[in-house]
Amino acid sequence: MLESFIDRITRASLRFKWVTIGLSILALVAGVFALTQLKQELIPSIEFPQSVVIAVNPGMDPESLRDEVTIPIEDAVREVEGVVNVESTTSSGLAFIVVRNEFGLDQDAIRADLTNVIEGLTYPQGMEIPELLTFSLSDLPIAILSVSSPDLSLIELKALAEAEIIPALEAIEDVADVSVSGGQELPTPPPPTPEPTEEPEPTPLPTAVPTEVPTEVPETEGVELPESWIQAAASQNITITTVDDLTPELVGGIASFAPQLLEDLTPEMLLAMPIDALAALPEDYLGSLDPELGAQLAERLALAPALVEAGELPAAWQSAGQQQGVSLVYPEDVTPEVIQAIASFAPFMLEELTPDNLRGFSPEVLAWLPQQYIETLEPDLQVELNELAQPAGGLGALAAQAEAETAELATGAPELSGLWREAPEEGAVTGMMPSFETAADLIDSGFAPSAAELLNLLVESGQPQTPQLMADLTPEVIAWLIENEVGFLENLNPASLRLLAPEVLVELPEDFLSTLDPELRTELEGIASGTVEAFIPTETINRVNGNPSLALSIYKDNVANTVSVSHEVFDKLEELEADTTGLRFDMVFEQASFIEESISGVAREGTLGAIFAVIVILIFLSGLVNGKYRLSWQSTLVTAVSIPLSVFMAFALFKYLPPVANVVLEPLAGATSSIPILGTIVSVTHRMFPVGITLNIMTLSGMTVAVGRVVDDSIVVLENIYRHIQRGEDMKQSVLVGTRDVAIAIFASTVTTVVVFLPIGLLGGLVGQFFLPFGVAVTYALGSSFLVAVTIVPLLAFLFIRKEHLPEEGESILQRGYTPILRWALKYRAVTLAIAGVFLVGSMYLLSQRPRAFLPDFGEVQITASVKLPNGTTMAETDNTVVEFETALTEIEGVGTIQSEIGSSGGLVSRFLGGAIDQAGATTMIKVENADEVDPLTAEVRQLAEAIFGAENVTVSSGSLTSSAFGSFALVLSGDPAVLVDFNDEAIAALDEVDGLTNVSSNLADVDMILRVDGEPAVRYTGELETEDSLGVTEAAKAKLESIVPAGITVSEGFETQAQTQGFQEAMRAVLISILAVYLVMVITFRSFVHPFTILFSLPLAIIGAAVALWITDRVVGISALIGLMMLVGIVVTNAIVLIDRVQANRKKRGLNAYDALVEGGRTRLRPILMTAIAAILALVPLALGLTEGAIIAADLATVVIGGLFTSTLLTLLVVPVMYSLLDRLTRGGKV
């Protein structure tokens, strides 16, 4: 029936030949037009199935924010249909909740549902509703450029950019946003002060009254501590020098977070340590000491007062203590300062205390309990605790006294003015600043324990409003704070002092000024007198290759064409350069050139492949005509026309078919979604008609791969017509019979090649989003090629080919060589299969040794150095260090453009809370000239950066588009929080030992963070993968942690890693499903369950060549290679189908026995099988060479197809006949 239908189509094309030719030309023109209209981009637009909820409430401690904001949001979003994973990170005043859903769902609908549940929650007073964000690769800037001018200062240049350049660029259609950064100029350093010849008198500030200050500082006695302890304390802004400075909290903190430092303590230090600090040392450490020393320490500890048996404090208290570096295990560990902090910042924690905990508190701690909490206790317990607190005045007495003093203090406090009292601007994030009215509010802010620390925190945040807030502090406010807060001036950082108003600095007391560093005092005096301008950084410092500049980042609308928008932007930039003397734009990064180069490269390689395929056809169809060798141009051109016609018909289908098909399929998919099998079939079919398909690497790679396959159907048809003409049959009959004889075979071959891509639509996921355009391109091209093969090719053969043009029919050299080999294989079937089996086992071994990665690296490769110097480092100091780094980088061979930004915090806080300037932060991005050298170059840059900045202050990583988006590393450990904290250092050390994994860190590196995964406490470990074997290294890292984690701790993959491993597994499953799909198609085609197995035996033979090809080219086994294997399933069986179809015809129509049918079928189909295989192989050679960087994804795929097609073709001609003979003998019970 199908054969008859195809025959009618062929007859109609011959009968209405001009209509057929006209329709072909129309399809060609439509394809060319569609090609010019398709949007160009580098890779398919991928919208990751995740959203980020950002909750901001500055000043709220992590525990309160977790309980009152994070957990309610987690619980709410988990109820949204489709959500499969929720991961949250909570820090002081900030919470990030990552919500992930299944791929393939309507992201707009998911976002709407999430927005509804988030807005429906109740949040703490004064807090804004959290913001919901999403991310897509299309959100990346299309261009980043530096702006410079020798005629303008950076301030003038920035004014020009904001007034003229940005408006001109934003006026371009499809330009969504243009942002500018940079422009900060450092102040000119004052001239050096000449060395004094004699001790000078202190120079007072104007109107300052000098006062006497003590000149002698008592010396500290005691045994000096090791340098490691001094530095560890300094990192927490604590100064210690001798063992006398140690406190139980400090010792407990070091024992928890840096236990390795305990090894630096000497016996002399331990014996001189205060008893309370000694008691804080871990028992296991004390037990590991020398027995004699241990006995001495035990005697000292015996002198300590016994602990009250009041039980341990709640887990939340212990966890809070660990995060703050304080030991909070027993009630005795709670000091009045601790209870005040908890009452102010986390009063809910008081409710977790047990009566025994309260009985164990000291009288002073009980006296600091707030009245609101005391009223919640049982009356009998209140009476009991009040008696215990009598030495300190009674239960809650000190808290009540402090509250009264605060109220009295506020009564006489001067009012604040200026920005402190202004309402936030419309659209600004509320809660950024608490409500301030008087100077007393600065002392009792709830954000910091003192006014000085609040102002320091404000200055360190780098918020744009900070300088004005500091300038708005009047002399009356500062004088009041000096009088009412002990150590107010002494606790202010130099950066905070510099931002005070000149009239405030004038009034500073001499006894304070005399304690300052001379340089700082001179600077403050200059600011007070107006001779020195206070440096207030408001922008970042940007440089490209050492030249100061601004940075412009240009973004497009998500639906816009990257290439066309970029060209409009570049044209406008040229106009601006021409209109403004000296103005110069230098490109730092842009997508368009790489996209155009990649697309043109893939297209060029596809064209070369088509030419190679045509040459192969020409050679095979040429031969001796009347005793002379003659090139068969007519036959070659008849076949070759199928390449451009099929390709451009596919482009026309890209543009016009999906909108038409979706009119029917979209409502049908919605109506059948609840029907199990039918719904899946309709959904998969719907996915094969994606609207808005673009011209990208994957669609063009699909076309290039298809080029070698689109000629297959035409070759088989023409070669069969060719033989009929050579026999002298009637021309029209030769065309019709020749086409009809192979119609079923080429139809089955086309369907099997197309059907292998259905699993991509079925599985969906990241692999489906990324490779679906590839499968659609191949499907449309092969569908077009089949139509061309049964219409245009027979018509052109009828019009242009004559018997006199063709070589005489006879046995070819290839047939003479192949026939005896085939007869030998059929005679020695066991030996033939054994040889094939050995090759297969060897190839599987080679395949197992190849590195595995989700995607190969492609795109511009760069190295990034992220710098964070110690707090208090000025922008000038950071800049000087970065200049030193930049200068050293220019000496390294292979380094390209160097771009630096000083003042960037590089964190999410600055991104979402506004333009914060971090004077101690910087980022340097280094382009790599040769991507193959990135790993050794990264190691060299890392070594240099650590030498200049210090290993603890810089992180160096490298990556490209794929490694940053698809090559990240993340593992998550879930379980008991206390156990996770104890295990953290050991986990990082273990991961650092894994080859190929660098920059390992955990969220516990910031003790102020709380991570939860699916509602469970967790620690997240991230790192950089500097290896080709990214999946292998990830597995090794996970296995290493699983082998050492404490009981009760679960090791799982983070989202980034999980997306890669699941994508790899999905691709493996897709290959297996494609094999099943091909088998079912062949069962229907051949009406047999047995002989399709014969054809499937060609698949293992393809693995042999694929493995060898990957090994020879040293390429990774990734998603591209697996898609290549999937495509091999469809391509390889076409040769076997063509062969077995002839064998079956010999048995049924010609009455031959199995042996003769196999020999005749092999001889007859030898030429078309070799022609199609060699044409496909040569068509893919340019792509496999990977000469175009953007084609690297398709290069792995082409390598697999070439290798698999090569071995499978050769072995199919021998192994498939052997398997057919064995299965035929079993089914028929006879002999061959």
KOLDOLO-607159 format. One record per residue (C-alpha): residue in three letters; x, y, z. Coordinates in steps of 0.05 Angstrom, whole numbers, plus 5000, padded with zeros to 4 digits. Example, Ala and Ser with C-alpha at 12.3 -4.5 7.8 and 13.67 -1.06 7.14 Angstrom:
2
ALA524649105156;SER527349795143;
//
This chain:
1232
MET500050005000;LEU505550495020;GLU509650284960;SER503750404915;PHE502551094945;ILE509751304934;ASP509451034863;ARG503451484849;ILE507352084874;THR513151914828;ARG508451824768;ALA505152494783;SER511852854785;LEU513552564716;ARG506752724688;PHE506553444714;LYS513953574706;TRP513654334699;VAL509154384760;THR514153964798;ILE520054394776;GLY516155034791;LEU514454794862;SER521754604873;ILE524055304852;LEU518755614897;ALA521055194956;LEU528255394942;VAL526556134940;ALA522256075003;GLY528155735038;VAL533056285018;PHE528256825042;ALA526856455108;LEU534356385120;THR535157145117;GLN529357235166;LEU531556745220;LYS534257045284;GLN541656905296;GLU544556705363;LEU550356295388;ILE546555725422;PRO539055585431;SER535756045480;ILE535555665545;GLU531055895602;PHE533355535664;PRO527555235703;GLN529155625766;SER527256265800;VAL530656645856;VAL526956975913;ILE530757535946;ALA528557756015;VAL531858366046;ASN531058606117;PRO537658926140;GLY539358856213;MET535458216222;ASP539857656248;PRO540357016207;GLU536456576255;SER530657056260;LEU530557166185;ARG530656416173;ASP524856276220;GLU520556876203;VAL521956956128;THR525956396095;ILE522155786122;PRO515256076108;ILE517356226036;GLU520255526029;ASP513855206053;ALA509555646008;VAL513455545943;ARG513854795953;GLU506254775945;VAL506855065874;GLU505654515822;GLY511954315785;VAL516954545838;VAL521953985852;ASN527454315893;VAL528154905941;GLU534855145966;SER535755746011;THR541556156038;THR540256616096;SER545157126123;SER544557746164;GLY539058156133;LEU538957776068;ALA535857116044;PHE536256785976;ILE531356225960;VAL532655845896;VAL526455505870;ARG527354985815;ASN521854665774;GLU521454125721;PHE523954285651;GLY518854395597;LEU513654745640;ASP510855435625;GLN515855885662;ASP511156485658;ALA505756085693;ILE510655825745;ARG513056535759;ALA505856775766;ASP504256225816;LEU510656375856;THR509057115857;ASN502156985884;VAL504456535941;ILE510157015960;GLU505657615961;GLY500557236002;LEU505257146062;THR505957606123;TYR512857906135;PRO516158266193;GLN513958996201;GLY517559466155;MET520058926107;GLU518458966033;ILE515458375995;PRO521257945969;GLU523258015896;LEU522757445845;LEU528157385792;THR529556905735;PHE535556795690;SER536656605618;LEU542956595575;SER539657145534;ASP540457595596;LEU547957655583;PRO550358315553;ILE551258315478;ALA557358755485;ILE561859055538;LEU566459615516;SER571260115546;VAL570360855534;SER576361315537;SER578562005514;PRO585362355521;ASP581763035520;LEU576862905577;SER577562735650;LEU573862115674;ILE568662545708;GLU567562935643;LEU567462295603;LYS562261985649;ALA557962605642;LEU558462545566;ALA556661805570;GLU550461925613;ALA548262535573;GLU549562315501;ILE552361615491;ILE547461215533;PRO541161575507;ALA543661485435;LEU544660735445;GLU538160635483;ALA534460975426;ILE536160375382;GLU530359905374;ASP531259245413;VAL536659545459;ALA533759415528;ASP538859745573;VAL545660075574;SER549460125639;VAL555960495654;SER561060365709;GLY567660655728;GLY569761385729;GLN572761415799;GLU579061845803;LEU583761755862;PRO585962375901;THR592962635891;PRO597062405951;PRO599762965994;PRO607263125990;PRO611462736040;THR612463076107;PRO619763246119;GLU623162886175;PRO622963306239;THR629563486271;GLU626663516341;GLU620463276376;PRO614863736351;GLU609163986392;PRO602463696370;THR599064166320;PRO592064286346;LEU585964326301;PRO582965016297;THR579465216362;ALA581164546393;VAL582964556466;PRO589264146481;THR588863686539;GLU593863246573;VAL593962506558;PRO597761936591;THR604161786555;GLU605761116587;VAL602360466570;PRO603359896620;GLU606959306589;THR603158656581;GLU606158076619;GLY605257346603;VAL607356816554;GLU606857056482;LEU601956686436;PRO603856386368;GLU603156826307;SER597656386279;TRP593256536339;ILE594657276336;GLN592757306262;ALA586556876272;ALA584057356326;ALA585957966283;SER581557696227;GLN575657766277;ASN578058466298;ILE580658206365;THR587558386390;ILE591457876430;THR598857796444;THR599657356505;VAL595856786538;ASP593157286589;ASP588857576533;LEU585256916520;THR577956836538;PRO573656206539;GLU569656476480;LEU575956586438;VAL578955906454;GLY572255566440;GLY571655916374;ILE578555716351;ALA577354996374;SER570954976333;PHE573155326269;ALA580655246266;PRO582454636308;GLN589154566271;LEU591555186309;LEU591354806375;GLU597654436351;ASP601455096355;LEU600555146431;THR606854976472;PRO606754676542;GLU609155346569;MET603055686538;LEU598155166564;LEU600855196636;ALA600455966636;MET593455986605;PRO587756266649;ILE583755696680;ASP577155906647;ALA580555926578;LEU583955256593;ALA577154946609;ALA574655136540;LEU579654676506;PRO576554036476;GLU577353406517;ASP579953006458;TYR585553516450;LEU587453496523;GLY587352736520;SER592352746462;LEU597653126503;ASP603752836538;PRO601252456600;GLU605652866648;LEU603253526617;GLY596053266618;ALA596553116693;GLN599153826707;LEU593354126668;ALA588353676703;GLU590853936771;ARG589754656747;LEU582854496721;ALA581054176787;LEU581754856819;ALA576155136774;PRO569155186804;ALA564854586788;LEU559654656733;VAL552454706756;GLU548554106732;ALA543654506692;GLY544154136627;GLU546554386559;LEU543654996525;PRO538754896466;ALA541754706399;ALA539955386369;TRP544055736423;GLN550055286411;SER549555386336;ALA549056136344;GLY555256126389;GLN559155716338;GLN557356206283;GLN559856786325;GLY566156436349;VAL563456376420;SER562655736461;LEU555355696484;VAL554454996511;TYR552555076584;PRO548755616622;GLU555355836654;ASP557756036584;VAL552356576578;THR554957256598;PRO550957896610;GLU553458146541;VAL550857506508;ILE543957546540;GLN543358286521;ALA545058136448;ILE540057566445;ALA534657986478;SER535858536426;PHE536958136362;ALA533657456372;PRO528757486431;PHE525056866404;MET531156446426;LEU529456596499;GLU523256166491;GLU527555546479;LEU530755586548;THR528755056598;PRO527655186673;ASP534254826687;ASN537855276638;LEU535155886674;ARG537055616742;GLY544155536717;PHE544856266697;SER548956736740;PRO545257276780;GLU547757816731;VAL544957436671;LEU538257336706;ALA538058076722;TRP538758236647;LEU532757816625;PRO527558276592;GLN520858386629;GLN516758156568;TYR520057466572;ILE519657426648;GLU512157516645;THR511556876602;LEU514656446658;GLU510756056711;PRO509756466774;ASP513355956818;LEU519355956772;GLN519456726773;VAL519756716848;GLU525456196848;LEU529556576796;ASN528457236831;GLU531656956894;LEU537556706854;ALA538357396822;GLN538257786887;PRO545857906888;ALA544858306823;GLY538558656845;GLY533258146826;LEU530357816765;GLY530358306706;ALA532858876749;LEU538759076706;ALA534559036642;ALA529259486672;GLN534559966696;ALA537759996627;GLU530960106594;ALA529660686641;GLU536460976628;THR535360916553;ALA528861286558;GLU532061826601;LEU537961856553;ALA533461966493;THR530062536529;GLY536162986525;ALA539162716461;PRO539963216403;GLU535763086341;LEU538762806278;SER538063186213;GLY538863146138;LEU538562466105;TRP537662116172;ARG530562386176;GLU528562356103;ALA523661836078;PRO526561336028;GLU525861485954;GLU520161165916;GLY522260485893;ALA527960425943;VAL528559815986;THR525459976053;GLY528659716116;MET535459916091;MET535860406149;PRO531860376214;SER527860966237;PHE532761486267;GLU530462106303;THR535462276357;ALA542762116373;ALA540261606424;ASP537561186366;LEU544661106341;ILE546760776406;ASP540560346411;SER539560196337;GLY538559446339;PHE543559396282;ALA549959436322;PRO551659426397;SER554260146395;ALA553760786355;ALA561060736334;GLU560160036307;LEU553860246271;LEU557460816235;ASN563260346218;LEU558359846190;LEU555060386149;VAL561660626119;GLU564059916104;SER557559766067;GLY559560256012;GLN552360476000;PRO551661115958;GLN548061496013;THR553561366065;PRO557761996054;GLN551762446062;LEU549362086124;MET556162176156;ALA556462906135;ASP549563016166;LEU552262846236;THR552663526271;PRO557863736323;GLU552363706376;VAL550762976358;ILE558062766359;ALA559263136425;TRP553262786456;LEU555662106432;ILE562662236460;GLU559562396527;ASN554561826530;GLU558161236497;VAL564660986527;GLY570160956475;PHE565961246419;LEU571561616383;GLU576761076397;ASN572260546365;LEU571160946300;ASN575160676240;PRO579661156202;ALA574961116142;SER569161346186;LEU573261926214;ARG574962166145;LEU567562236127;LEU565762676186;ALA564063396169;PRO569763906176;GLU565964276231;VAL565763616270;LEU573163486260;VAL574764186285;GLU571464016352;LEU575063356364;PRO578663346432;GLU586263386433;ASP586962786479;PHE583862356424;LEU587762676367;SER594362556401;THR593161806400;LEU592261786325;ASP597361586273;PRO601062226252;GLU599262136179;LEU591862036195;ARG591962646241;THR595063076187;GLU589762836138;LEU584062986186;GLU586963676200;GLY587163816125;ILE579963596117;ALA577964046175;SER581564646146;GLY579164526075;THR586164406046;VAL584863656037;GLU578563376005;ALA575762756037;PHE575962175989;ILE569061895980;PRO568861345927;THR562361355889;GLU564460955828;THR569060385810;ILE575860465777;ASN576060125708;ARG582059985665;VAL583259605600;ASN590559405588;GLY592659915640;ASN588860505609;PRO583560855653;SER576660815622;LEU569260735632;ALA565660075620;LEU559260045579;SER554859425583;ILE549559365529;TYR543458905536;LYS538258715484;ASP531058505489;ASN530357755498;VAL526857655432;ALA531658095391;ASN536757855341;THR543557895374;VAL547357995309;SER542958535278;VAL542358925343;SER549958895353;HIS551259165283;GLU546459745296;VAL550059885361;PHE556959865327;ASP554560335273;LYS552160825325;LEU558760785363;GLU562460965299;GLU557961565290;LEU559361785362;GLU566861705352;ALA566562135289;ASP562362675323;THR566762745386;THR574162885379;GLY578562395417;LEU572761945438;ARG574661215431;PHE570960565442;ASP574859915452;MET571259245450;VAL572358825512;PHE567058305498;GLU561658215445;GLN557557625422;ALA556057815349;SER562957675319;PHE563456995352;ILE556356815330;GLU557657035258;GLU564356685256;SER561356055285;ILE555356055239;SER559456225177;GLY564555695197;VAL559355155206;ALA556055365140;ARG562855365105;GLU564454675132;GLY557554435110;THR558754705040;LEU565554355037;GLY562253715060;ALA557053775005;ILE562453874953;PHE566153254979;ALA559752854976;VAL558553064904;ILE565652864885;VAL564552174916;ILE558152084875;LEU561752314812;ILE567351804822;PHE562551224836;LEU557851364778;SER563351494726;GLY566650934686;LEU568150654617;VAL563350864562;ASN564950554494;GLY571850374519;LYS573451074545;TYR573151324617;ARG567751844622;LEU565452284680;SER558052204693;TRP556352944704;GLN549052864688;SER547952314740;THR552052684792;LEU548253344784;VAL541652984787;THR543652714855;ALA547253334879;VAL541053764869;SER537953424930;ILE543053764976;PRO541154504966;LEU533854344954;SER533153925018;VAL537054425060;PHE533155045037;MET526554675041;ALA528354535114;PHE529755275126;ALA522955435096;LEU519754925143;PHE523355255202;LYS519855905186;TYR512955695162;LEU511154995188;PRO511155075265;PRO506055645267;VAL501355255222;ALA502354595260;ASN501454925328;VAL494555175309;VAL492354455314;LEU497554155362;GLU497454675418;PRO490154605437;LEU490553855424;ALA496553795472;GLY492654175526;ALA486453745516;THR490153075520;SER495253255574;SER491552825625;ILE491052215580;PRO497151775596;ILE499551505529;LEU495951945480;GLY497952575518;THR505252375515;ILE504952235440;VAL501552905426;SER506453275472;VAL512552975438;THR509653135369;HIS508253845392;ARG515453935414;MET517853745345;PHE514654385318;PRO517954925361;VAL515955645345;GLY521456165340;ILE527055685321;THR533456075309;LEU539756025267;ASN544855785317;ILE550555285324;MET545854705337;THR541054825278;LEU546854935230;SER550554325258;GLY544253915246;MET544054165174;THR551454015165;VAL550653305192;ALA544453225148;VAL548353435085;GLY551852765085;ARG545252405094;VAL540552785048;VAL543952504987;ASP543151785012;ASP535951704989;SER537652034922;ILE543751594913;VAL539850954926;VAL534251164878;LEU538951404824;GLU543450804829;ASN537550334821;ILE534850734762;TYR541950724735;ARG542249964734;HIS535549904699;ILE537750394645;GLN544350014636;ARG540349384622;GLY536949734564;GLU530049784593;ASP525050324572;MET527151004601;LYS520551164636;GLN519850454662;SER526950464688;VAL525451094727;LEU518850854755;VAL521050134771;GLY527750364797;THR524450844845;ARG518950364866;ASP523849794881;VAL527450194934;ALA521750644958;ILE520250235021;ALA527750165037;ILE529150915033;PHE522651085069;ALA524650615126;SER531750895126;THR529151615131;VAL524151445185;THR529251075227;THR534151655222;VAL528652145242;VAL525551725296;VAL531951705337;PHE530852435355;LEU523952305385;PRO527052115453;ILE529852815459;GLY522853085455;LEU520452545501;LEU525752645555;GLY525953405552;GLY530453695606;LEU536654105593;VAL538953615539;GLY532253685504;GLN532454445505;PHE539554455479;PHE539353915426;LEU532053945403;PRO533754465349;PHE539053985323;GLY534153415318;VAL528853865286;ALA533954095234;VAL535853375216;THR528553165216;TYR526253725169;ALA532253625123;LEU531452875117;GLY523952925108;SER525253415051;SER530652955022;PHE525752365019;LEU520752794982;VAL526253024934;ALA528652304923;VAL521752054900;THR519852674859;ILE525453124833;VAL530852584826;PRO526552114782;LEU524252714741;LEU531252974729;ALA533652274714;PHE528152204663;LEU529852874631;PHE537452854630;ILE540252144635;ARG540951694574;LYS543851004566;GLU549551274523;HIS551751704581;LEU552651104627;PRO558350604634;GLU556849894612;GLU553849434666;GLY558848924691;GLU562448684753;SER566349244785;ILE573149194818;LEU569849294886;GLN564948724873;ARG570548264851;GLY574348404916;TYR568248384962;THR564847734937;PRO570247234960;ILE570847585027;LEU563247535037;ARG563246795018;TRP568946665068;ALA565047025123;LEU558846615110;LYS563045985112;TYR566746155176;ARG561246505214;ALA563946365284;VAL570746655266;THR567547275235;LEU563247405297;ALA569147275343;ILE573447785307;ALA567848295311;GLY566948135385;VAL574348255400;PHE573948925365;LEU567749105405;VAL570748925473;GLY577049335456;SER572849935436;MET568749905500;TYR575249935539;LEU577650535499;LEU570950875510;SER571250765586;GLN578051105588;ARG575751755555;PRO574352355599;ARG566952535608;ALA564053235607;PHE557153525597;LEU559353975540;PRO566254135511;ASP569054825524;PHE567255335471;GLY566456085470;GLU571556605491;VAL575856335548;GLN577956805603;ILE581356775671;THR578257165728;ALA581757395791;SER576957605846;VAL580458015900;LYS577958175970;LEU583258506013;PRO582258586089;ASN576959076113;GLY579659776120;THR583959736058;THR583060386019;MET581460415946;ALA588260725931;GLU591760145966;THR587459635928;ASP588759995863;ASN596360005874;THR596359255887;VAL592059125824;VAL596759555782;GLU602559125807;PHE598558505786;GLU596858785718;THR604158965704;ALA606358265723;LEU601057955678;THR603858305616;GLU610157895625;ILE606357235618;GLU606056955548;GLY599156785522;VAL595457335561;GLY590857765518;THR586558355540;ILE586858525614;GLN580758865644;SER580459085717;GLU575059385760;ILE576959645829;GLY571559775880;SER566959215859;SER564758755915;GLY563158225863;GLY557557965907;LEU550057885903;VAL549058395958;SER551758965915;ARG547758725856;PHE541058725892;LEU541959265945;GLY544659805899;GLY551360085877;ALA555659905937;ILE562960075930;ASP567759595964;GLN574459945968;ALA577959295986;GLY574858905927;ALA577158835855;THR576058385795;THR581058275739;MET578957895676;ILE584357625630;LYS582957385559;VAL586756765537;GLU589656785468;ASN590056025460;ALA584355645493;ASP588455005493;GLU593355315541;VAL588255555592;ASP589755045647;PRO597255165653;LEU596155915644;THR590955925700;ALA595855575746;GLU601156095730;VAL596356675740;ARG593856375806;GLN600956305832;LEU602457035813;ALA595957295844;GLU596956925909;ALA604057195914;ILE601557915905;PHE594857925941;GLY595757345989;ALA592556665980;GLU586956826029;ASN585157465992;VAL584357235920;THR580856695880;VAL583056535809;SER578556145762;SER577956025688;GLY572155865642;SER568255975579;LEU560856025562;THR559655275572;SER564055175633;SER560855765669;ALA553655565650;PHE554254805646;GLY560854615680;SER560254835752;PHE561454395813;ALA557054355874;LEU555853825928;VAL551153885986;LEU551853556054;SER545453506095;GLY544453306168;ASP545653536239;PRO548254266237;ALA553354156293;VAL556253546258;LEU556553926192;VAL560454486225;ASP565453996257;PHE566353626191;ASN567154256147;ASP574754326149;GLU575753576137;ALA570953606077;ILE574554186045;ALA581353856056;ALA578753216024;LEU575953585963;ASP582453975955;GLU585953305945;VAL581653135884;ASP585553255820;GLY582253755774;LEU578254105829;THR580554785854;ASN578055375895;VAL573854925940;SER569755305992;SER563355226032;ASN558055696056;LEU560955596126;ALA566756036103;ASP561756576121;VAL559556396191;ASP553656856183;MET550256416132;ILE545055866140;LEU543755396081;ARG537754946075;VAL536154446019;ASP529054196014;GLY527654416085;GLU533854086116;PRO540054426145;ALA545754346097;VAL552754576077;ARG554254736004;TYR561154605974;THR563054935909;GLY569354945867;GLU572355035798;LEU573254445751;GLU579854525715;THR579553875676;GLU576553565614;ASP573752995656;SER568753425694;LEU563752875706;GLY569252385727;VAL572252885776;THR565353035804;GLU564052295816;ALA570852225849;ALA569552815895;LYS562752545915;ALA565551855927;LYS571152135970;LEU566252516015;GLU561551916020;SER567351496045;ILE569051966103;VAL562652316123;PRO560152196194;ALA554051766204;GLY547452126191;ILE550352596140;THR547752546068;VAL551952736007;SER548152975947;GLU549553355884;GLY548154105880;PHE543754355825;GLU549454535778;THR552553845783;GLN545853495783;ALA543853835718;GLN550053555684;THR549752845711;GLN542352785699;GLY543153075629;PHE548552555615;GLN544051995641;GLU538152245601;ALA542352235538;MET544351515552;ARG537051325562;ALA535351695498;VAL540251265459;LEU536850635486;ILE529950895471;SER532051085400;ILE534450365389;LEU527550115411;ALA524150625365;VAL528350405306;TYR526749675319;LEU519249815321;VAL519750195254;MET523449605223;VAL518449105250;ILE512849485216;THR516949565152;PHE519248835145;ARG513248525180;SER517948095221;PHE520348085293;VAL526747695276;HIS530148025217;PRO530248725249;PHE534848395300;THR539448235242;ILE539748975224;LEU540749195297;PHE547148785299;SER550249335258;LEU549749805319;PRO555149495363;LEU559749525302;ALA558750285301;ILE561150345373;ILE567950065352;GLY569250625304;ALA566351165349;ALA570950965407;VAL577150935363;ALA575451605332;LEU574651945400;TRP581151625423;ILE585051845362;THR582452555365;ASP583152585441;ARG575952835450;VAL571352765510;VAL565252335517;GLY559852855527;ILE552753015508;SER555153175437;ALA558352495430;LEU552152145458;ILE547652525409;GLY552552285355;LEU551551565379;MET544051685377;MET544551925306;LEU548851335288;VAL543050885309;GLY539051195252;ILE544551255201;VAL547950585210;VAL541750165203;THR540050495137;ASN545750105104;ALA543349455135;ILE536149625114;VAL538249735042;LEU542049065043;ILE536748645078;ASP531148955035;ARG534748684973;VAL535948005006;GLN528547945025;ALA526548134954;ASN531347584928;ARG528047074973;LYS520747274960;LYS520747524888;ARG526447144857;GLY526046494898;LEU533346474918;ASN535746084979;ALA538746475037;TYR546046395016;ASP545046604944;ALA540447164964;LEU545747435012;VAL551347404961;GLU547147724906;GLY544348244954;GLY551248424980;ARG554148494909;THR548248904885;ARG547849374944;LEU555449454953;ARG555950074909;PRO550050474940;ILE552250285010;LEU559350504999;MET557151134962;THR552451365017;ALA557351195073;ILE563451525041;ALA559252125020;ALA556752205091;ILE563652115121;LEU567052625075;ALA561353115085;LEU562753095160;VAL570353135156;PRO570753905156;LEU565953935215;ALA569853405253;LEU576353785245;GLY573354335287;LEU576854885250;THR571555375272;GLU571555485348;GLY563955545351;ALA563254875316;ILE566654495372;ILE560054205397;ALA558553915328;ALA565853685321;ASP565053155375;LEU558552935344;ALA561552895274;THR567552515300;VAL563051985330;VAL558851925267;ILE564951875222;GLY568351335263;GLY561950945274;LEU559850985201;PHE566650765177;THR567050115218;SER559749955214;THR559650015138;LEU565449545130;LEU563049045182;THR555649105162;LEU557448815094;LEU560148195129;VAL557148125199;VAL549848285180;PRO549647735126;VAL552647245177;MET547447425229;TYR541847385177;SER544046685158;LEU544146465231;LEU537346755249;ASP534246515184;ARG536745815198;LEU533745845268;THR527046115245;ARG526445635186;GLY529845045218;GLY533744925155;LYS540645015126;VAL543545595089;
//
